[in-house]
């Protein structure tokens, strides 16, 4: 029973993280591209330790040799001067992120500044580092429920006056469309699964 409860909790987290990406387009996309995102953070550690192994998991096996070559070149150049180190590191970060994104079938539009990661995604990373998803799951579930209730209330109130005038009817339609699209976003997240072609969470398609 504990395992089933754990899977249900993880499934809810996955669904609402997906919902965040669906309802806030562009925020989740900045995750892997950001200078404080997991890919670049791990790349910084790899350069300091002069060990490329930790970053290889971010690329496909077919791209491993390209990353190894870029890493070797970066290590050589960054020893020349502080300015060379900065440029070489940037080159490696861009190469790694570009190839990582290509492996996902996603476009590369350059590195994003630190702080560009959506708060919900940053919080998801922290939960993983801390080894507990409980607080994150509760916060996201509460936020999603609040959104459904708010949009429902607006649509419900507007519906009462929908036939009083054309203007009131249009206000209802606007509120109705917003409400339904929000709910549809949740359903879409449940049925389509995670971003980047990753497998869905256990039982994600069961009702």
The 8 nearest C-alpha neighbors of each residue, nearest first, counted from 0:
[[1, 3, 2, 4, 5, 6, 7, 8],
 [0, 2, 4, 3, 5, 6, 7, 8],
 [3, 1, 5, 4, 0, 6, 7, 8],
 [4, 2, 0, 6, 5, 1, 7, 8],
 [5, 3, 1, 7, 2, 6, 0, 8],
 [4, 6, 2, 8, 3, 7, 1, 9],
 [7, 5, 9, 3, 8, 4, 10, 2],
 [6, 8, 10, 4, 5, 9, 3, 11],
 [9, 7, 5, 11, 10, 6, 4, 12],
 [10, 8, 12, 6, 11, 7, 5, 13],
 [9, 11, 7, 13, 8, 12, 200, 203],
 [10, 12, 14, 8, 9, 13, 15, 7],
 [11, 13, 9, 136, 15, 10, 14, 16],
 [14, 12, 10, 16, 11, 15, 17, 9],
 [15, 13, 11, 17, 12, 16, 188, 189],
 [14, 16, 18, 17, 12, 13, 19, 11],
 [17, 15, 19, 13, 18, 14, 12, 20],
 [18, 16, 20, 14, 15, 19, 188, 13],
 [17, 19, 15, 21, 16, 20, 188, 185],
 [18, 20, 16, 22, 17, 21, 23, 15],
 [21, 19, 17, 23, 18, 27, 24, 22],
 [20, 22, 18, 19, 23, 24, 17, 184],
 [21, 23, 19, 20, 24, 18, 184, 181],
 [22, 24, 20, 21, 19, 26, 25, 27],
 [25, 23, 20, 26, 21, 22, 27, 28],
 [24, 26, 28, 27, 23, 29, 20, 21],
 [27, 25, 117, 28, 29, 24, 23, 116],
 [26, 28, 29, 20, 30, 25, 117, 120],
 [27, 29, 25, 26, 30, 31, 32, 24],
 [30, 28, 32, 27, 26, 116, 33, 31],
 [29, 31, 116, 32, 28, 27, 36, 33],
 [30, 32, 36, 33, 29, 38, 37, 96],
 [31, 33, 110, 29, 30, 111, 96, 34],
 [34, 32, 111, 36, 35, 30, 110, 112],
 [33, 35, 113, 36, 112, 39, 111, 110],
 [34, 36, 113, 33, 40, 39, 37, 114],
 [35, 37, 33, 34, 31, 30, 38, 39],
 [36, 38, 40, 39, 41, 35, 31, 30],
 [39, 37, 41, 40, 36, 31, 42, 96],
 [38, 40, 42, 41, 34, 37, 36, 92],
 [41, 39, 37, 43, 42, 38, 35, 36],
 [40, 42, 44, 39, 38, 43, 37, 45],
 [41, 43, 39, 45, 40, 44, 54, 38],
 [44, 42, 40, 46, 41, 45, 39, 47],
 [43, 45, 47, 41, 42, 46, 48, 40],
 [44, 46, 42, 50, 48, 43, 51, 47],
 [47, 45, 49, 43, 48, 44, 42, 50],
 [46, 48, 44, 49, 45, 43, 50, 42],
 [47, 49, 45, 50, 46, 44, 51, 43],
 [50, 48, 46, 47, 45, 51, 74, 44],
 [49, 51, 45, 48, 52, 46, 53, 47],
 [50, 52, 45, 53, 54, 49, 70, 55],
 [51, 53, 55, 54, 50, 45, 56, 67],
 [54, 52, 55, 51, 45, 56, 41, 50],
 [55, 53, 56, 52, 57, 51, 42, 41],
 [54, 56, 57, 52, 58, 53, 63, 51],
 [55, 57, 54, 58, 53, 59, 52, 60],
 [56, 58, 55, 54, 99, 59, 38, 95],
 [59, 57, 99, 56, 55, 62, 60, 63],
 [58, 60, 61, 62, 102, 63, 57, 56],
 [59, 61, 63, 62, 58, 55, 64, 56],
 [60, 62, 59, 63, 64, 58, 65, 102],
 [63, 61, 59, 60, 65, 64, 58, 66],
 [62, 64, 60, 66, 65, 61, 67, 55],
 [63, 65, 67, 66, 62, 68, 61, 60],
 [66, 64, 68, 62, 67, 63, 69, 61],
 [67, 65, 69, 63, 68, 64, 70, 95],
 [66, 68, 64, 70, 65, 69, 71, 63],
 [69, 67, 65, 71, 70, 66, 64, 72],
 [70, 68, 66, 72, 71, 67, 73, 65],
 [69, 71, 73, 67, 68, 72, 66, 74],
 [72, 70, 68, 74, 73, 69, 67, 75],
 [71, 73, 69, 75, 70, 74, 76, 68],
 [74, 72, 70, 87, 76, 75, 71, 77],
 [75, 73, 71, 77, 72, 76, 70, 78],
 [74, 76, 72, 73, 77, 78, 71, 79],
 [77, 75, 73, 78, 74, 79, 87, 83],
 [84, 76, 78, 83, 74, 79, 87, 75],
 [79, 77, 76, 80, 75, 84, 74, 83],
 [80, 78, 77, 76, 83, 84, 81, 75],
 [79, 81, 83, 82, 78, 84, 77, 76],
 [82, 80, 84, 83, 85, 79, 77, 78],
 [83, 81, 85, 84, 80, 86, 77, 79],
 [82, 84, 80, 86, 77, 81, 85, 87],
 [77, 85, 83, 81, 87, 82, 86, 88],
 [84, 86, 82, 88, 83, 87, 89, 81],
 [87, 85, 89, 83, 88, 84, 90, 82],
 [88, 86, 90, 84, 73, 89, 85, 77],
 [87, 89, 91, 85, 90, 86, 84, 92],
 [88, 90, 92, 86, 87, 91, 93, 85],
 [91, 89, 87, 93, 88, 92, 94, 86],
 [90, 92, 94, 88, 89, 93, 95, 69],
 [93, 91, 89, 95, 94, 90, 39, 96],
 [92, 94, 96, 90, 91, 95, 97, 89],
 [95, 93, 91, 97, 92, 96, 90, 98],
 [94, 96, 92, 98, 93, 97, 99, 91],
 [95, 97, 99, 93, 98, 94, 100, 92],
 [98, 96, 94, 100, 107, 99, 95, 93],
 [97, 99, 101, 95, 100, 96, 94, 102],
 [98, 100, 96, 58, 102, 97, 101, 57],
 [99, 101, 105, 103, 97, 102, 98, 96],
 [102, 100, 104, 98, 103, 99, 105, 97],
 [101, 103, 99, 100, 104, 98, 59, 58],
 [104, 102, 100, 101, 105, 195, 99, 196],
 [103, 105, 101, 102, 100, 106, 195, 196],
 [104, 106, 100, 103, 101, 107, 102, 195],
 [107, 105, 100, 108, 101, 104, 97, 103],
 [106, 108, 97, 109, 100, 105, 101, 96],
 [109, 107, 106, 110, 32, 97, 111, 105],
 [110, 108, 107, 111, 32, 93, 97, 96],
 [109, 111, 32, 33, 34, 112, 93, 108],
 [110, 112, 33, 32, 34, 115, 109, 113],
 [113, 111, 34, 33, 115, 114, 110, 35],
 [114, 112, 35, 34, 115, 33, 111, 116],
 [113, 115, 116, 112, 35, 33, 117, 34],
 [116, 114, 113, 112, 33, 29, 117, 111],
 [117, 115, 30, 114, 29, 121, 118, 26],
 [116, 118, 26, 120, 119, 121, 27, 115],
 [119, 117, 121, 120, 122, 116, 123, 115],
 [118, 120, 122, 117, 121, 123, 16, 19],
 [121, 119, 123, 122, 117, 118, 124, 116],
 [122, 120, 118, 124, 123, 119, 116, 117],
 [121, 123, 125, 119, 120, 124, 118, 126],
 [122, 124, 120, 126, 121, 125, 119, 127],
 [125, 123, 121, 127, 122, 126, 128, 120],
 [126, 124, 122, 128, 127, 123, 129, 121],
 [127, 125, 129, 123, 132, 124, 128, 131],
 [126, 128, 130, 124, 125, 129, 123, 131],
 [129, 127, 125, 126, 130, 124, 131, 123],
 [130, 128, 126, 127, 131, 125, 132, 124],
 [129, 131, 127, 128, 126, 132, 125, 133],
 [132, 130, 126, 129, 133, 127, 134, 128],
 [131, 133, 135, 126, 134, 136, 130, 127],
 [132, 134, 136, 135, 131, 137, 8, 126],
 [135, 133, 137, 136, 132, 138, 131, 126],
 [134, 136, 138, 132, 137, 133, 139, 123],
 [137, 135, 12, 133, 139, 134, 138, 140],
 [136, 138, 140, 134, 135, 139, 141, 133],
 [137, 139, 135, 141, 136, 140, 134, 142],
 [140, 138, 142, 136, 141, 137, 143, 135],
 [139, 141, 137, 143, 142, 138, 136, 144],
 [140, 142, 144, 138, 139, 143, 137, 145],
 [143, 141, 139, 145, 140, 144, 138, 146],
 [144, 142, 146, 140, 145, 141, 139, 147],
 [143, 145, 141, 147, 146, 142, 140, 148],
 [144, 146, 142, 148, 143, 147, 149, 141],
 [145, 147, 143, 149, 144, 148, 150, 142],
 [148, 146, 144, 150, 145, 149, 151, 143],
 [147, 149, 151, 145, 146, 150, 152, 144],
 [150, 148, 146, 152, 151, 147, 145, 153],
 [151, 149, 178, 153, 147, 152, 148, 146],
 [150, 152, 148, 154, 149, 153, 155, 178],
 [151, 153, 155, 149, 150, 154, 148, 156],
 [152, 154, 150, 156, 151, 155, 157, 174],
 [155, 153, 174, 175, 157, 151, 152, 156],
 [156, 154, 152, 158, 153, 157, 151, 159],
 [155, 157, 153, 158, 159, 154, 152, 160],
 [156, 158, 171, 154, 159, 155, 160, 161],
 [159, 157, 161, 155, 160, 156, 171, 154],
 [158, 160, 157, 156, 161, 155, 162, 171],
 [161, 159, 163, 158, 157, 162, 167, 168],
 [160, 162, 168, 158, 167, 171, 163, 159],
 [163, 161, 164, 160, 168, 167, 165, 159],
 [162, 164, 160, 161, 167, 165, 168, 166],
 [165, 163, 167, 166, 162, 168, 161, 160],
 [164, 166, 168, 167, 169, 162, 163, 161],
 [167, 165, 169, 168, 164, 170, 161, 163],
 [168, 166, 170, 161, 164, 169, 165, 160],
 [169, 167, 161, 165, 171, 166, 170, 162],
 [168, 170, 172, 166, 171, 167, 173, 165],
 [171, 169, 167, 173, 168, 172, 174, 166],
 [170, 172, 157, 168, 174, 169, 173, 158],
 [171, 173, 175, 169, 174, 170, 176, 168],
 [172, 174, 170, 176, 171, 175, 169, 177],
 [175, 173, 154, 171, 177, 172, 176, 178],
 [174, 176, 172, 154, 178, 173, 177, 171],
 [177, 175, 179, 173, 178, 174, 180, 172],
 [176, 178, 174, 180, 175, 179, 181, 173],
 [179, 177, 150, 175, 181, 176, 180, 151],
 [178, 180, 182, 176, 181, 177, 183, 175],
 [181, 179, 183, 177, 182, 178, 176, 184],
 [180, 182, 184, 178, 179, 183, 177, 185],
 [181, 183, 179, 185, 184, 180, 178, 186],
 [184, 182, 180, 186, 185, 181, 187, 179],
 [185, 183, 187, 181, 182, 186, 180, 188],
 [184, 186, 188, 182, 183, 187, 18, 189],
 [187, 185, 183, 189, 188, 184, 190, 182],
 [188, 186, 184, 190, 189, 185, 191, 183],
 [187, 189, 185, 186, 191, 17, 190, 18],
 [190, 188, 186, 187, 14, 191, 192, 185],
 [189, 191, 187, 188, 192, 204, 186, 203],
 [192, 190, 188, 187, 189, 193, 199, 186],
 [191, 193, 199, 190, 188, 189, 194, 198],
 [194, 192, 199, 197, 17, 196, 195, 198],
 [193, 195, 196, 197, 192, 17, 20, 191],
 [196, 194, 197, 103, 193, 104, 105, 100],
 [197, 195, 194, 198, 193, 103, 192, 199],
 [196, 198, 195, 193, 194, 199, 192, 103],
 [199, 197, 196, 200, 193, 192, 201, 194],
 [198, 200, 192, 193, 203, 197, 201, 202],
 [199, 201, 203, 10, 202, 198, 13, 9],
 [202, 200, 203, 199, 6, 10, 7, 204],
 [201, 203, 205, 204, 200, 10, 6, 7],
 [204, 202, 200, 201, 205, 10, 199, 189],
 [203, 205, 202, 190, 189, 206, 199, 192],
 [204, 206, 202, 203, 201, 189, 190, 10],
 [205, 204, 203, 202, 189, 190, 7, 186]]
